C-alpha cells in the first residue's frame, strides 16, 4: 500500500511514490479502483488496486495478459 507523502485535506491531490523509481506522483483525490496512472519519470503504468479512506492508495504495476488462443 502506498501512503501519501503529505497528509493533505480531502479535495486536493494526494502524493504517492512510484513503486519502481520512487518518483512522487500526484494522485487525484477522486481516483477510483481500476484506474490507470502513468509515472512521468519512468513511464511505468500503474493500476489503482485499492482506495482507502484517509488518502491511502494502493498502486501496482499494470500487467496486461495476452490471449493464449487456446494453446
C-alpha positions, 0 to 999 in steps of 0.5 A: 500500500502506498501512503501519501507523502503529505497528509493533505485535506480531502479535495486536493491531490494526494502524493504517492511514490512510484513503486519502481523509481520512487518518483512522487506522483500526484494522485487525484483525490477522486481516483477510483479502483481500476484506474490507470496512472502513468509515472512521468519519470519512468513511464511505468503504468500503474493500476489503482488496486485499492482506495482507502479512506484517509488518502491511502492508495494502493498502486501496482504495476499494470500487467496486461495478459495476452490471449493464449488462443487456446494453446 
